[in-house]
């Protein structure tokens, strides 16, 4: 397997397929679980925002949303196991993209949402975004690479009015540049943020930029499994990176898994 600049194996190909079958079949083998672990924390975070701001149906931006996984879990109450079975079973191998979409649209139109939220997705993968939007998991989508480009006027308009920002693993590849541009699009409003970030990626540069924008960041005490290491080489590379960053992997990543930490950022006022 090819590795990227961080030492992780490159899974870029599973994010650019026209439907999520490759995504779920690949990640199932690696035990990818973090959206499931993040769900109760996101729900409590959203409920806290409702109480604090008096907004019954907040708008949530999921950065690095891929095929709308967090939206499927949060809004429609699905589990990762259900999604793995839904897209990885023998019964879907022969289906066309249109058939998969029809099945998903039937689900999203017939099931009462588990949470009254509007979820927008931001991703650089147009195929993943398009599928999630057409399936009905996402209520809106912004196809943009805010790491390398300022948002267009149309993109800024779509990003405006966000109440909360979440992510489950993209930060590290996505940096403070993207978050700064998301905040700037709010024209003075400051959305609450909850990010699950792999321990191999320092959050301090992001926290510093958010502090300049009037945020205070608190790190949750817990650790959250993301996925198993794909190869011994990936494991060795990531452990080396952790040690170089001053993070002790003993008893954590040494057990064969990536681990993330939850960072909560709220406006100071």
Secondary structure, DSSP 4 states (H G I P E B T S, - for coil): --B-TTSSBP-GGGGSSSSSHHHHHHHHHTT--HHHHHHHHHHHHHHHHHHHH--SS-EEEEET-TTTHHHHHHHH---HHHHHHHHHSGGGTT--HHHHHHHHHHHHHHSPPSS--EEEEEES-HHHHHHHHHHTS-SEEEE--TTTSPPPHHHHHHHTT--EEEEES-BTTB-HHHHHHHHHTTTT---EEEEEEETTS--HHHHHHHHHTTEEEEE-S--EEEEE-SSHHHHHHHHHHHHHTT---TTTGGGSEEEEEEEEEEE--
